Amino acid sequence: MKQKSIMKKGGLLIISLFILFLLSFSASAKQLHADWYFSGDTFKVEDDVFLVTHYDFYATSVILDVNDKTYVIYEGDCKDDGTRQYCIGDIYTELYNATEDDPIKFEQGTAYAGIYILVNERGPDLDVDRAFSTTSPELNEEVTVTVTITNDGSTGTDSFLYKDEYPSGVVILSSSSGTTKTSRGVSYDKNIPYGGERTIIYRFKVTDYMDFTNKATYNYTYAGVSNGFETSSKTVKVEKPYELTTTLSKNTVEATEQVALSVKIENTVSEDITVNELLITIPSFLSLQTKPGELEKKNNRYTWTGVLADGEFKLLNLLLKPIKSGEYEIPVKVEITDSEEKEFSETKTSKFTAEISKLEPILTLSDESISEGSQFRIAFSVKNPNSNVIFNNINAKIKSEIFPDFDIELEELAPGKTRTLFVNDTLRAPFVDETKKYVIEASGSYDTNTYESFNFSQKKTLTVTLVSEAITIIPTIKSEINAGDNLTVTVEIKNNNAEAVQVEVRDSNSENLVLFGGKSSNTIYFDAAGTKQAYTYNIRVPANYEKEELIITTFADILEKGYYANKSTTITIVLPEPLPKPELEPESEPESQPEPELKKEKGFLQKLIEGVSDFFQRLFGRNKEAE
């Protein structure tokens, strides 16, 4: 038994070495799949469908169907169709002493040998890499492109073509042997063998300030099939010989607030550049707060000229002040000549907005809703929300149909200040037939120290109601109770206007029933519209109450307005049902009764004897009780 086990292990070792030999033999092919199968199995590799047929357990060949093709492959051998290689690495036939880990399958007493199948990819496997010496050259600077082509596949190409083309403004300077140079690019047309590597080099320069992105293409054929590819893209940018930047300290400022403009012109190449003119145009109503310094001034135009060497820059800072509100545009123009005598012209415009925060009118009413005839107050103020701008010549008018116009004037309002210009607390609401709304408007005009004029307006609405609608009585009472029960009454008063009022409230009931909890009168104070509870109380309805209803009335008075109101609530009283009367028995004939015996009246002597006897009995009876 031990000897058989050793032989089995030795056989497996030989098989393993054989598979390794087979794998090393086809090492140049890219392995796509490798696994054990049995006769009758099907499997799929990428888009190919496989069927395995092994007719005899000890047969050394396998029939492998791949899609619509059939191959007979012996153990340790391979077949290929040009782009795929199919190999039988091993047919496992160690039937005796096989374990469950060994590639043998038993079905209904039949043994199936395990078949190790390998699927490899055949053909070229190309990789093309482009490297640029720089992608940000200066004008006319030489750029070297190094292209490395490698083939890691199992075979060489039948044909190979590489192309790299460039836009107008790019000139091909040279290319390595084996390449073809054209006016727009280069090409390379040679086969790439298995395991081969080819390197080609070419050089170009950019004759204009531009940027572009390009990709090279390559195509190869193998087994009659053409395959096309693109390389990764490369972006090449030739910077202008200068960089012009303009910066504002703020994009939005208050009128008369200063804003800083920074202008920078920089040499971005290794040769000198000549700034023929740097021109800054200051628009109207924008004042320059700093001295021009190196700038030459002509009207509202400021210029600078000079030469900038490699790495040099010119920085100009201007402090500007808008003297009125509006949008401002500051154009900065530059004209430059580089070392190749190429000329450049560019304009950048900086924009900012100068604003004035408008005057804030503040119109207030003591109450926005009042009852007719009530007194109310109006106040009017103005606010300047700016930090620098002054308001002048403020003229305002307050008007409404319920009072004569009021004219107001203020000569100056400083930045950040608020002034109250008008207060009147003696105004009265008119008498109305129904609720009515009145518009009260404060409007006017003003100037600023920036020589600009503005208008303002603000409106408020005053609602005037009938006195009879000033308050609402809200009682909360059950609509029905039983005689003998307690009745809880709660009264609330709603103030329908915004004005302050004092309300006297009291309750009475139709039968003058007595309270045994709470109170039935109170004084309520309102300082705004809303609802408040006046009081709550309890009364008891007697059990012998005879009426079927009880009326509770709430009285509310606003003494200062001479207003009186009341509201009555009727409560149904459920009385107890009366006891039923006894039924009368029907009359019947009276039964004959024996005639009563006539009592014989006692004589005088007998009455005397009984009285004496009764006296002594009572006398002795009391003595006995005393004992």
C-alpha positions as MATLAB code, in Angstrom:
seq = 'MKQKSIMKKGGLLIISLFILFLLSFSASAKQLHADWYFSGDTFKVEDDVFLVTHYDFYATSVILDVNDKTYVIYEGDCKDDGTRQYCIGDIYTELYNATEDDPIKFEQGTAYAGIYILVNERGPDLDVDRAFSTTSPELNEEVTVTVTITNDGSTGTDSFLYKDEYPSGVVILSSSSGTTKTSRGVSYDKNIPYGGERTIIYRFKVTDYMDFTNKATYNYTYAGVSNGFETSSKTVKVEKPYELTTTLSKNTVEATEQVALSVKIENTVSEDITVNELLITIPSFLSLQTKPGELEKKNNRYTWTGVLADGEFKLLNLLLKPIKSGEYEIPVKVEITDSEEKEFSETKTSKFTAEISKLEPILTLSDESISEGSQFRIAFSVKNPNSNVIFNNINAKIKSEIFPDFDIELEELAPGKTRTLFVNDTLRAPFVDETKKYVIEASGSYDTNTYESFNFSQKKTLTVTLVSEAITIIPTIKSEINAGDNLTVTVEIKNNNAEAVQVEVRDSNSENLVLFGGKSSNTIYFDAAGTKQAYTYNIRVPANYEKEELIITTFADILEKGYYANKSTTITIVLPEPLPKPELEPESEPESQPEPELKKEKGFLQKLIEGVSDFFQRLFGRNKEAE';
ca = [
       0.000    0.000    0.000;
       2.809    2.376    0.903;
       4.582    1.505   -2.346;
       1.464    2.353   -4.401;
       1.159    5.715   -2.633;
       4.783    6.525   -3.458;
       4.220    5.565   -7.097;
       1.115    7.750   -7.209;
       2.997   10.758   -5.825;
       5.807   10.195   -8.280;
       3.341   10.094  -11.164;
       1.759   13.363  -10.105;
       5.186   14.948   -9.898;
       6.000   13.842  -13.448;
       2.649   15.184  -14.682;
       3.240   18.529  -12.968;
       6.694   18.831  -14.532;
       5.184   18.042  -17.904;
       2.566   20.759  -17.556;
       5.252   23.249  -16.539;
       7.231   22.257  -19.629;
       4.201   22.777  -21.805;
       3.493   26.139  -20.203;
       7.083   27.274  -20.677;
       6.897   26.104  -24.283;
       3.989   28.478  -24.903;
       5.158   31.144  -22.482;
       5.183   33.706  -25.272;
       1.393   33.375  -25.574;
      -0.901   35.282  -23.258;
      -2.869   32.830  -21.143;
      -6.595   33.462  -21.189;
      -7.898   30.369  -19.377;
      -6.714   27.131  -17.657;
      -8.824   24.585  -15.739;
      -9.821   20.912  -15.349;
     -12.817   19.543  -17.293;
     -14.517   16.183  -17.999;
     -16.010   14.660  -21.112;
     -19.333   16.331  -21.931;
     -18.475   19.623  -20.199;
     -19.023   22.963  -21.901;
     -17.471   26.285  -20.931;
     -16.969   29.771  -22.321;
     -13.854   31.933  -22.725;
     -14.654   35.493  -23.746;
     -16.960   35.027  -26.789;
     -15.861   31.441  -27.614;
     -17.942   28.384  -26.573;
     -16.132   25.066  -25.914;
     -17.362   21.418  -25.826;
     -15.100   18.655  -24.401;
     -15.359   15.041  -25.684;
     -13.215   12.167  -24.353;
     -14.429    8.779  -25.640;
     -12.370    6.410  -23.480;
     -10.990    6.759  -19.955;
      -7.471    5.880  -21.104;
      -7.593    7.627  -24.481;
      -4.705   10.062  -25.011;
      -6.586   12.434  -27.299;
      -9.455   14.849  -26.721;
     -11.982   16.261  -29.201;
     -12.395   19.993  -28.527;
     -15.192   21.871  -30.306;
     -14.644   25.662  -30.386;
     -17.672   27.447  -31.788;
     -18.082   25.841  -35.234;
     -14.570   24.318  -35.428;
     -13.383   20.916  -34.163;
      -9.863   20.041  -33.014;
      -8.381   16.637  -32.058;
      -5.639   17.415  -29.560;
      -3.340   14.840  -27.952;
      -2.165   15.064  -24.393;
       0.717   17.567  -24.165;
      -0.058   19.044  -27.581;
      -1.648   22.310  -28.818;
      -3.687   23.517  -31.778;
      -4.163   27.105  -32.871;
      -6.359   29.110  -35.273;
      -4.041   32.085  -35.704;
      -5.241   34.224  -32.770;
      -6.012   31.477  -30.207;
      -4.026   28.457  -29.015;
      -5.739   25.426  -27.410;
      -3.627   22.955  -25.369;
      -4.322   19.688  -23.504;
      -1.920   19.905  -20.590;
      -2.840   16.570  -18.943;
      -5.350   13.700  -18.997;
      -5.566   12.341  -15.439;
      -6.044    8.550  -15.512;
      -4.715    7.457  -12.067;
      -7.921    5.622  -11.291;
      -6.684    3.482   -8.416;
      -6.059    5.085   -5.040;
      -7.630    8.333   -6.332;
      -8.888   10.695   -3.644;
     -11.727   13.224   -3.755;
      -9.192   15.956   -4.498;
      -7.971   14.254   -7.671;
      -9.501   15.292  -11.054;
     -11.578   12.120  -11.558;
     -15.375   12.065  -11.668;
     -17.674    9.062  -11.031;
     -21.240    9.030  -12.345;
     -23.472    5.940  -12.072;
     -20.460    3.659  -11.842;
     -18.607    5.257  -14.758;
     -15.269    6.987  -14.260;
     -14.349   10.126  -16.212;
     -10.744   11.270  -16.559;
      -9.903   14.872  -15.736;
      -8.626   16.929  -18.689;
      -6.532   20.029  -18.092;
      -7.293   22.541  -20.885;
      -5.392   25.755  -21.547;
      -6.528   28.586  -23.846;
      -3.885   31.121  -24.888;
      -3.990   34.241  -26.995;
      -1.696   34.326  -29.988;
      -0.526   37.378  -31.892;
       1.219   40.678  -31.265;
       0.716   42.651  -28.047;
       1.909   46.193  -28.766;
       2.535   49.149  -26.490;
       3.474   52.584  -27.845;
       4.802   55.248  -25.459;
       5.484   58.890  -26.431;
       7.669   61.137  -24.242;
       8.112   64.913  -24.865;
      11.166   66.761  -23.642;
       8.812   69.657  -22.724;
       5.176   70.500  -23.260;
       5.567   74.221  -22.498;
       8.355   75.363  -24.833;
       9.220   78.918  -25.663;
       8.736   80.212  -29.165;
      10.968   78.278  -31.659;
      12.398   76.117  -28.863;
      13.262   72.582  -30.016;
      11.040   69.807  -28.609;
      12.237   66.177  -28.744;
       9.716   63.348  -29.002;
      10.889   59.833  -28.081;
       8.618   56.968  -29.143;
       9.181   53.458  -27.760;
       7.325   50.547  -29.415;
       7.345   47.124  -27.702;
       5.736   43.819  -28.669;
       5.064   41.497  -25.714;
       2.838   39.162  -27.736;
       3.503   35.632  -28.994;
       4.143   36.597  -32.624;
       5.354   39.490  -34.696;
       3.143   41.795  -36.748;
       2.386   41.215  -40.424;
       2.511   44.996  -40.903;
       2.839   48.062  -38.660;
       2.351   51.814  -39.338;
       2.853   54.693  -36.858;
       1.774   58.297  -37.658;
       2.105   61.551  -35.684;
       0.774   64.755  -37.267;
       0.790   68.375  -35.964;
      -1.157   71.571  -36.712;
      -0.029   74.566  -38.720;
       2.623   76.558  -36.879;
       4.588   73.407  -35.918;
       7.686   72.572  -37.991;
       9.296   69.092  -37.982;
      13.049   69.588  -37.666;
      14.465   66.048  -37.870;
      13.653   62.375  -37.354;
      15.611   59.175  -36.731;
      16.473   56.695  -39.472;
      13.665   54.460  -40.587;
      11.085   57.224  -40.227;
       9.519   59.335  -42.943;
       9.328   63.079  -42.268;
       6.551   65.138  -43.818;
       5.700   68.835  -43.572;
       3.108   68.095  -40.913;
       4.561   65.081  -39.063;
       6.382   61.750  -39.158;
       5.529   58.113  -39.914;
       7.187   54.741  -39.231;
       6.347   51.670  -41.334;
       8.119   48.469  -40.204;
       7.075   45.156  -38.681;
       7.568   44.667  -34.954;
       8.789   41.076  -34.244;
       7.826   38.982  -31.216;
       9.692   40.339  -28.193;
      10.957   43.247  -30.272;
      11.407   46.856  -29.225;
      11.848   49.853  -31.504;
      12.712   53.448  -30.613;
      12.196   56.390  -32.936;
      13.068   60.028  -32.223;
      11.957   63.200  -33.950;
      12.120   66.928  -33.172;
       9.856   69.905  -33.835;
       9.496   73.596  -32.970;
       6.451   75.848  -32.601;
       6.756   79.043  -34.600;
       3.785   80.884  -33.085;
       2.330   81.518  -29.643;
      -0.311   78.819  -29.467;
      -1.426   75.686  -27.690;
      -2.633   72.398  -29.181;
      -3.453   68.816  -28.224;
      -2.648   65.826  -30.438;
      -2.565   62.015  -30.470;
      -0.449   59.672  -32.563;
      -2.094   56.667  -34.287;
      -0.760   53.194  -35.047;
      -2.136   50.229  -36.932;
      -0.979   46.638  -37.343;
      -2.267   43.549  -39.121;
      -2.059   39.934  -38.010;
      -3.731   36.830  -39.429;
      -5.536   39.032  -41.960;
      -7.060   41.248  -39.262;
      -6.308   45.012  -39.059;
      -6.113   46.641  -35.597;
      -6.045   50.403  -35.079;
      -5.120   52.321  -31.895;
      -4.368   55.817  -30.560;
      -1.701   56.929  -28.124;
      -2.449   59.050  -25.087;
      -2.941   62.757  -25.846;
      -0.344   65.442  -25.270;
      -0.993   69.159  -24.891;
       1.733   71.589  -25.932;
       1.428   75.266  -25.044;
       3.750   78.078  -26.088;
       3.120   80.877  -23.631;
       2.971   84.487  -24.722;
       6.212   86.323  -23.946;
       4.349   88.274  -21.276;
       1.558   87.976  -18.743;
      -0.797   90.888  -18.035;
      -2.880   90.729  -14.854;
      -5.236   93.313  -13.341;
      -6.724   93.054   -9.847;
      -9.274   95.152   -7.962;
      -9.368   95.190   -4.177;
     -13.207   95.128   -4.261;
     -15.876   94.502   -6.873;
     -18.510   96.535   -5.007;
     -17.841   99.678   -2.964;
     -19.810  102.559   -1.524;
     -19.642  105.776   -3.514;
     -16.646  107.890   -2.379;
     -15.037  104.746   -0.882;
     -11.533  104.075   -2.220;
     -10.716  100.998   -4.316;
      -7.212   99.786   -5.267;
      -6.294   98.710   -8.813;
      -3.163   96.586   -9.282;
      -1.629   96.189  -12.780;
       1.224   93.730  -13.388;
       3.119   93.098  -16.653;
       5.623   90.196  -16.508;
       8.222   88.743  -18.899;
       7.545   84.982  -19.269;
      10.387   84.109  -21.693;
      14.157   83.988  -21.474;
      14.669   86.905  -23.869;
      14.011   90.613  -23.343;
      10.619   92.029  -24.272;
       9.814   95.662  -25.026;
       6.684   97.213  -23.582;
       5.888   99.794  -26.239;
       2.963  101.110  -24.217;
       1.045  100.172  -21.090;
      -2.069  102.358  -21.151;
      -4.553  102.787  -18.254;
      -7.680  104.836  -18.995;
      -9.493  106.295  -15.975;
     -13.230  106.878  -16.666;
     -15.142  110.035  -15.693;
     -16.270  110.419  -12.074;
     -13.372  108.200  -10.967;
     -10.631  110.135   -9.216;
      -6.998  108.962   -8.936;
      -5.987  109.365   -5.278;
      -2.271  108.521   -5.671;
       0.481  110.317   -7.538;
       1.156  108.923  -11.041;
       4.825  108.250  -10.198;
       6.399  106.579  -13.242;
       3.178  106.921  -15.205;
       2.884  109.687  -17.760;
      -0.468  111.501  -17.608;
      -2.385  112.938  -20.487;
      -5.950  113.904  -19.578;
      -7.413  110.763  -18.029;
      -4.871  108.427  -19.695;
      -1.800  107.101  -17.881;
       1.030  105.297  -19.732;
       4.272  103.434  -19.030;
       6.970  102.136  -21.410;
      10.125  100.108  -20.827;
      12.081   96.894  -21.379;
      11.642   93.797  -19.210;
      14.447   91.232  -19.031;
      14.064   87.515  -18.308;
      11.999   87.073  -15.114;
      11.357   90.803  -14.612;
       7.928   92.407  -14.063;
       6.411   95.850  -13.597;
       3.809   96.364  -10.838;
       1.647   99.499  -10.702;
      -0.799  100.254   -7.876;
      -3.454  102.942   -8.234;
      -5.857  104.138   -5.540;
      -9.164  105.245   -7.061;
     -12.242  106.973   -5.642;
     -15.677  106.947   -7.335;
     -17.266  110.338   -6.754;
     -20.791  109.108   -7.603;
     -22.626  105.818   -7.819;
     -22.620  103.639  -10.937;
     -20.676  100.943  -12.795;
     -17.077  101.680  -13.696;
     -14.891  100.026  -16.350;
     -11.128  100.566  -16.397;
      -9.458   99.337  -19.617;
      -5.754   98.410  -19.429;
      -4.054   98.006  -22.804;
      -0.553   96.690  -23.502;
       1.500   96.661  -26.702;
       4.661   94.478  -26.686;
       7.415   93.419  -29.080;
       9.381   90.220  -28.356;
      12.934   89.254  -29.319;
      11.684   87.761  -32.618;
      10.126   91.135  -33.502;
       6.660   89.667  -33.049;
       4.155   92.247  -31.871;
       1.364   91.699  -29.381;
      -1.579   93.791  -28.279;
      -4.007   92.953  -25.501;
      -6.656   94.800  -23.478;
      -8.047   93.726  -20.124;
     -10.943   95.582  -18.522;
     -11.500   95.729  -14.776;
     -15.058   96.409  -13.572;
     -16.533   97.430  -10.254;
     -19.750   98.992   -8.936;
     -20.074  102.009   -6.661;
     -23.348  102.029   -4.733;
     -25.319  104.377   -2.500;
     -27.621  102.819    0.073;
     -30.923  104.647   -0.169;
     -32.432  106.688    2.652;
     -34.629  104.530    4.898;
     -37.955  106.206    5.790;
     -39.425  104.966    9.094;
     -43.166  105.641    9.434;
     -44.815  104.239   12.579;
     -48.391  104.180   13.887;
     -49.201  103.659   17.531;
     -51.936  101.219   16.429;
     -52.630   99.756   13.016;
     -56.328   99.145   13.812;
     -58.534  101.271   16.095;
     -62.208  101.966   16.640;
     -63.883  105.120   15.386;
     -63.204  108.278   17.359;
     -60.093  106.841   19.027;
     -56.895  108.828   19.417;
     -53.724  107.595   17.680;
     -50.129  108.711   17.157;
     -47.908  109.031   14.042;
     -44.094  109.272   14.109;
     -41.711  109.682   11.157;
     -37.914  109.195   11.148;
     -35.179  108.904    8.494;
     -32.002  106.811    8.551;
     -28.762  107.130    6.550;
     -27.267  103.600    6.287;
     -24.102  104.697    4.450;
     -20.607  105.019    5.888;
     -19.376  107.887    3.694;
     -22.292  109.466    1.833;
     -24.094  112.479    3.351;
     -27.789  113.194    2.670;
     -28.795  116.851    2.123;
     -32.014  118.809    1.664;
     -34.438  116.159    2.878;
     -38.017  117.239    2.130;
     -40.902  115.048    3.216;
     -44.706  115.189    3.286;
     -47.039  113.044    5.413;
     -50.538  112.845    4.004;
     -53.819  110.966    4.345;
     -57.488  111.724    3.820;
     -58.129  111.673    7.574;
     -55.833  114.601    8.477;
     -54.253  117.628    6.745;
     -50.809  117.264    5.110;
     -47.686  117.719    7.239;
     -44.543  119.169    5.572;
     -41.096  118.307    6.985;
     -37.572  119.519    6.163;
     -34.064  118.465    7.225;
     -30.938  120.171    5.926;
     -28.397  117.369    6.485;
     -28.254  113.765    7.701;
     -24.770  112.432    8.464;
     -23.650  108.867    7.554;
     -24.913  106.209    9.933;
     -27.357  108.563   11.695;
     -31.116  108.344   12.344;
     -33.305  111.419   13.001;
     -36.947  111.646   14.111;
     -38.581  114.450   12.117;
     -42.239  114.291   13.115;
     -44.431  113.106   16.040;
     -48.156  113.804   16.459;
     -50.178  112.018   19.152;
     -53.360  114.138   19.003;
     -54.897  112.607   15.904;
     -58.319  110.960   16.033;
     -59.899  108.324   13.847;
     -62.974  109.413   11.909;
     -66.462  108.008   12.549;
     -67.437  105.363   10.023;
     -70.521  103.418    8.938;
     -68.509  100.253    8.435;
     -64.919   99.051    8.831;
     -62.657  101.121    6.567;
     -58.941  101.258    5.722;
     -57.045  104.532    5.352;
     -53.621  104.886    3.694;
     -51.042  107.099    5.397;
     -48.018  107.917    3.211;
     -44.683  109.563    3.924;
     -42.868  110.591    0.726;
     -40.177  113.019   -0.316;
     -36.801  113.673   -1.930;
     -33.188  114.292   -0.954;
     -29.727  115.001   -2.397;
     -26.305  113.476   -1.655;
     -22.826  114.926   -1.390;
     -22.087  112.967   -4.603;
     -24.428  115.387   -6.438;
     -27.163  112.869   -6.982;
     -30.887  113.119   -6.198;
     -33.276  110.407   -5.020;
     -36.898  109.992   -3.938;
     -38.402  107.893   -1.169;
     -41.849  106.718   -0.095;
     -43.368  104.558    2.609;
     -47.004  103.705    3.320;
     -48.945  102.436    6.313;
     -52.585  101.351    6.529;
     -54.844  102.326    9.437;
     -57.981  100.195    9.903;
     -60.924  101.993   11.567;
     -63.802   99.870   12.901;
     -67.168  100.679   14.407;
     -67.138  101.124   18.165;
     -69.702   98.331   18.360;
     -67.164   96.008   16.785;
     -64.304   96.978   19.048;
     -64.644   93.903   21.260;
     -66.315   90.491   21.113;
     -67.877   88.699   24.112;
     -67.100   84.970   24.080;
     -68.986   82.978   26.767;
     -68.360   79.257   27.214;
     -71.414   77.536   28.809;
     -73.132   74.179   28.392;
     -76.325   74.516   26.422;
     -78.180   71.938   28.553;
     -77.892   70.609   32.134;
     -80.029   68.653   34.574;
     -81.763   70.299   37.470;
     -79.659   69.756   40.583;
     -76.318   69.926   38.613;
     -73.563   72.530   38.777;
     -73.106   74.943   35.854;
     -69.611   76.278   34.970;
     -69.442   79.608   33.132;
     -66.263   81.003   31.476;
     -66.185   84.397   29.778;
     -63.476   85.656   27.382;
     -63.170   89.065   25.778;
     -61.538   89.582   22.365;
     -60.028   92.978   21.522;
     -60.505   93.327   17.752;
     -58.218   96.342   17.368;
     -54.573   96.980   18.044;
     -55.252   99.887   20.355;
     -55.134   99.634   24.161;
     -58.525   99.420   25.902;
     -59.973   98.778   29.378;
     -63.083   96.588   29.517;
     -65.444   96.221   32.498;
     -67.140   92.798   32.427;
     -69.904   91.309   34.620;
     -72.494   88.486   34.480;
     -76.069   88.085   35.758;
     -78.585   85.257   35.515;
     -82.321   85.387   35.131;
     -83.114   83.626   38.448;
     -80.489   85.272   40.637;
     -78.891   81.915   41.405;
     -76.032   82.268   43.897;
     -72.343   81.635   42.950;
     -70.562   79.062   45.036;
     -67.158   79.316   43.273;
     -65.188   81.900   41.223;
     -66.307   85.411   40.401;
     -68.686   86.924   37.837;
     -67.101   90.355   37.258;
     -63.655   91.732   36.357;
     -61.730   94.534   34.648;
     -59.635   93.473   31.603;
     -56.733   95.550   30.234;
     -55.562   95.188   26.601;
     -52.459   96.807   25.129;
     -52.838   95.067   21.747;
     -55.297   93.001   19.758;
     -55.984   89.570   21.244;
     -58.203   87.485   23.525;
     -58.120   87.302   27.334;
     -60.195   85.390   29.910;
     -62.279   87.661   32.135;
     -63.416   85.124   34.753;
     -64.904   81.702   35.427;
     -67.442   80.666   38.081;
     -69.906   77.948   39.141;
     -73.608   78.163   40.046;
     -75.880   75.372   41.246;
     -79.271   74.749   39.641;
     -81.570   73.536   42.466;
     -83.048   70.073   42.201;
     -86.523   71.585   42.645;
     -85.943   74.103   39.846;
     -89.263   74.494   38.090;
     -88.434   76.448   34.914;
     -87.163   74.772   31.728;
     -84.508   77.397   30.908;
     -81.994   79.692   32.536;
     -80.654   82.888   30.878;
     -77.113   84.165   31.624;
     -76.191   87.628   30.312;
     -72.665   89.096   30.044;
     -72.262   92.894   30.077;
     -69.062   94.533   28.718;
     -68.329   98.264   28.902;
     -65.517  100.410   27.482;
     -66.085  103.476   29.597;
     -63.622  105.793   27.860;
     -65.381  105.155   24.543;
     -68.929  105.191   26.000;
     -69.377  101.697   24.575;
     -71.736   99.169   26.173;
     -72.407   95.637   24.944;
     -74.114   92.518   26.213;
     -74.642   88.955   25.136;
     -77.196   86.463   26.519;
     -77.004   82.678   26.516;
     -80.020   80.441   27.163;
     -79.403   77.127   28.977;
     -82.031   74.372   28.757;
     -82.851   72.814   32.167;
     -83.833   69.159   32.128;
     -86.403   68.746   34.954;
     -87.005   65.412   36.751;
     -90.048   63.454   35.602;
     -93.036   63.555   38.095;
     -93.875   60.377   40.059;
     -96.775   58.338   38.559;
    -100.217   58.557   40.371;
    -101.475   55.273   42.030;
    -104.238   53.508   40.144;
    -107.761   53.496   41.877;
    -109.501   50.119   42.563;
    -113.025   49.713   41.131;
    -115.960   50.199   43.579;
    -117.665   47.016   44.920;
    -120.744   46.215   46.995;
    -119.952   46.594   50.721;
    -120.114   43.399   52.663;
    -122.713   43.201   55.396;
    -121.118   43.832   58.754;
    -122.507   42.764   62.109;
    -123.906   45.612   63.960;
    -121.527   46.912   66.633;
    -122.470   46.369   70.158;
    -123.590   49.457   71.948;
    -121.331   50.332   74.826;
    -123.031   50.873   78.081;
    -122.056   54.182   79.588;
    -120.344   53.961   82.982;
    -121.993   55.306   86.069;
    -120.580   57.916   88.448;
    -119.585   55.473   91.166;
    -117.737   53.214   88.720;
    -115.799   56.149   87.240;
    -114.761   57.199   90.777;
    -113.479   53.769   91.717;
    -111.429   53.430   88.461;
    -109.905   56.875   88.972;
    -108.777   56.109   92.521;
    -107.381   52.764   91.401;
    -105.447   54.366   88.558;
    -103.986   56.953   90.958;
    -102.559   54.366   93.330;
    -101.169   52.259   90.434;
     -99.255   55.192   89.095;
     -98.091   56.113   92.557;
     -96.729   52.719   93.419;
     -95.410   52.195   89.890;
     -93.127   55.280   90.120;
     -91.846   54.247   93.576;
     -90.954   50.885   92.203;
     -89.021   52.455   89.315;
     -87.208   54.628   91.804;
     -86.085   51.572   93.727;
];
